[in-house]
Amino acid sequence: MDLRALAGTGILVSPLGLGTVKFGRNQGVKYPRPFDLPTDTEIHRLLDVAREGGVNYLDTAPAYGTSEERIGHILGERPEPWIVGTKAGETFADGESRHDFAPEAIRTSLERSLRRLRRDRLDIVLLHSDGNDAAILRESGAVDVLREFRERGLAGAVGISTKTVEGGLLAFEFGLDVVMATYNPWQRDEEPVLDAAVRAGRSVLVKKALGSGWMGRAAPESGTDVDPVRQAFRFIFSHPGATSVVVGTVNPENLRKNCEIAARAVGTAEKFS
Ligand SMILES: NC(=O)c1ccc[n+]([C@@H]2O[C@H](COP(=O)([O-])OP(=O)(O)OC[C@H]3O[C@@H](n4cnc5c(N)ncnc54)[C@H](OP(=O)(O)O)[C@@H]3O)[C@@H](O)[C@H]2O)c1
């Protein structure tokens, strides 16, 4: 998988990123099955498989329990460089999520992420929206902190992980580099955000490509024997606004399969574009 430019930031990410909710949090999540957090050895194994499959990008967040801390520790034991994206605005403690988009809370969160990830720059920073995307962007002052971190070289690309089309469109109007949006064959309503990214020369990072593991039934026109993972990747990569698709897994076999299918889907999309 060839790396792709993330908007105009100079950052290069693989078309498939690895989501790491499951590295640090197994409470209050909506996956189809319960799971144990992977051991450090298992995370190393997942990162080996990711790397072999051409993945250079990890997505984490303070809201993913111990994910950030574990990534900081484990990447410190590995030789190769990784692009790490994190978020600010949501935390998870004692089984509960809390949101705070006040500038001081965002600043404190980003400084904590720098320490936890053991870095002097955060590659990608997204506001971790609770759904009130437009109000967060317009009223909280959080965007000013993102811009300041970008100007000071403490953040590479900045943006927001949204839940609304309005929020995604507004983010590009506010000059943010990236939007993380939900997009898959079964949930297409945020497509205007991907269209806007193409027009504005920005990037969309796609989350929930597999519907958080629930997927969906194969589209009727595709027949019933279509692999939903293949169907999802083909669908997403056919949109030029989708720079990278972040898929979460703690299963090395699923990760290997995702790398293979993503590489094929990207190749096919490029051939016909
Ligand atoms: N608000 C936000 O900013 C936000 C919200 C949601 C997600 N995200 C980011 O996006 C990432 C992905 O989102 P997500 O985890 O909700 O959903 P997802 O990537 O659509 O689905 C992940 C689920 O799919 C399963 N899976 C992965 N590959 C598979 C395969 N080949 N076959 C069958 N099952 C497979 C995984 O289970 P196994 O572990 O068993 O493989 C996991 O339970 C997250 O990790 C996070 O980094 C961000």
The ligand as an SDF file (V2000), in Angstrom:
LIG
                    3D

 48 52  0  0  0  0  0  0  0  0999 V2000
  -15.5090    9.2250   17.8870 N   0  0  0  0  0  0  0  0  0  0  0  0
  -14.3750    8.7670   17.3860 C   0  0  0  0  0  0  0  0  0  0  0  0
  -13.4270    9.4760   17.2010 O   0  0  0  0  0  0  0  0  0  0  0  0
  -14.2900    7.3280   17.0200 C   0  0  0  0  0  0  0  0  0  0  0  0
  -15.4020    6.5380   17.1980 C   0  0  0  0  0  0  0  0  0  0  0  0
  -15.2840    5.2250   16.8460 C   0  0  0  0  0  0  0  0  0  0  0  0
  -14.0870    4.7660   16.3530 C   0  0  0  0  0  0  0  0  0  0  0  0
  -13.0170    5.5530   16.2020 N   0  0  0  0  0  0  0  0  0  0  0  0
  -11.7160    5.0250   15.6880 C   0  0  0  0  0  0  0  0  0  0  0  0
  -11.9760    4.1940   14.6030 O   0  0  0  0  0  0  0  0  0  0  0  0
  -11.4970    2.8790   14.9050 C   0  0  0  0  0  0  0  0  0  0  0  0
  -12.4180    1.8890   14.2830 C   0  0  0  0  0  0  0  0  0  0  0  0
  -13.7360    2.0430   14.7630 O   0  0  0  0  0  0  0  0  0  0  0  0
  -14.5060    0.8850   15.4890 P   0  0  0  0  0  0  0  0  0  0  0  0
  -13.5250    0.0710   16.2670 O   0  0  0  0  0  0  0  0  0  0  0  0
  -15.6600    1.4560   16.2210 O   0  0  0  0  0  0  0  0  0  0  0  0
  -15.1360    0.0790   14.3160 O   0  0  0  0  0  0  0  0  0  0  0  0
  -14.6640   -0.8400   13.0820 P   0  0  0  0  0  0  0  0  0  0  0  0
  -13.2500   -0.6210   12.7120 O   0  0  0  0  0  0  0  0  0  0  0  0
  -15.7210   -0.6600   12.0660 O   0  0  0  0  0  0  0  0  0  0  0  0
  -14.8640   -2.3020   13.6740 O   0  0  0  0  0  0  0  0  0  0  0  0
  -13.9960   -2.8650   14.6080 C   0  0  0  0  0  0  0  0  0  0  0  0
  -14.5460   -4.2280   14.9370 C   0  0  0  0  0  0  0  0  0  0  0  0
  -14.5450   -5.0180   13.7500 O   0  0  0  0  0  0  0  0  0  0  0  0
  -13.9410   -6.2560   14.0100 C   0  0  0  0  0  0  0  0  0  0  0  0
  -13.1420   -6.6010   12.8290 N   0  0  0  0  0  0  0  0  0  0  0  0
  -12.0410   -5.9780   12.3420 C   0  0  0  0  0  0  0  0  0  0  0  0
  -11.5870   -6.5800   11.2460 N   0  0  0  0  0  0  0  0  0  0  0  0
  -12.4230   -7.6270   11.0130 C   0  0  0  0  0  0  0  0  0  0  0  0
  -12.4720   -8.6450   10.0200 C   0  0  0  0  0  0  0  0  0  0  0  0
  -11.5700   -8.7140    9.0220 N   0  0  0  0  0  0  0  0  0  0  0  0
  -13.4650   -9.5540   10.1040 N   0  0  0  0  0  0  0  0  0  0  0  0
  -14.3930   -9.5120   11.0930 C   0  0  0  0  0  0  0  0  0  0  0  0
  -14.3850   -8.5830   12.0610 N   0  0  0  0  0  0  0  0  0  0  0  0
  -13.4060   -7.6370   12.0240 C   0  0  0  0  0  0  0  0  0  0  0  0
  -13.0790   -6.0900   15.2330 C   0  0  0  0  0  0  0  0  0  0  0  0
  -13.0950   -7.2760   16.0040 O   0  0  0  0  0  0  0  0  0  0  0  0
  -11.7420   -8.1410   16.2530 P   0  0  0  0  0  0  0  0  0  0  0  0
  -10.9340   -7.3420   17.2280 O   0  0  0  0  0  0  0  0  0  0  0  0
  -12.2660   -9.4100   16.7730 O   0  0  0  0  0  0  0  0  0  0  0  0
  -11.0740   -8.2620   14.9100 O   0  0  0  0  0  0  0  0  0  0  0  0
  -13.7530   -4.9520   15.9880 C   0  0  0  0  0  0  0  0  0  0  0  0
  -14.6400   -5.4410   16.9650 O   0  0  0  0  0  0  0  0  0  0  0  0
  -11.4460    2.7960   16.4180 C   0  0  0  0  0  0  0  0  0  0  0  0
  -10.5420    1.8060   16.8890 O   0  0  0  0  0  0  0  0  0  0  0  0
  -10.9920    4.1850   16.7330 C   0  0  0  0  0  0  0  0  0  0  0  0
   -9.5960    4.2540   16.5540 O   0  0  0  0  0  0  0  0  0  0  0  0
  -13.1010    6.8420   16.5180 C   0  0  0  0  0  0  0  0  0  0  0  0
  1  2  1  0
  2  3  2  0
  2  4  1  0
  4  5  1  0
  4 48  2  0
  5  6  2  0
  6  7  1  0
  7  8  2  0
  8  9  1  0
  8 48  1  0
  9 10  1  0
  9 46  1  0
 10 11  1  0
 11 12  1  0
 11 44  1  0
 12 13  1  0
 13 14  1  0
 14 15  2  0
 14 16  1  0
 14 17  1  0
 17 18  1  0
 18 19  2  0
 18 20  1  0
 18 21  1  0
 21 22  1  0
 22 23  1  0
 23 24  1  0
 23 42  1  0
 24 25  1  0
 25 26  1  0
 25 36  1  0
 26 27  1  0
 26 35  1  0
 27 28  2  0
 28 29  1  0
 29 30  1  0
 29 35  2  0
 30 31  1  0
 30 32  2  0
 32 33  1  0
 33 34  2  0
 34 35  1  0
 36 37  1  0
 36 42  1  0
 37 38  1  0
 38 39  2  0
 38 40  1  0
 38 41  1  0
 42 43  1  0
 44 45  1  0
 44 46  1  0
 46 47  1  0
M  CHG  2   8   1  16  -1
M  END
$$$$
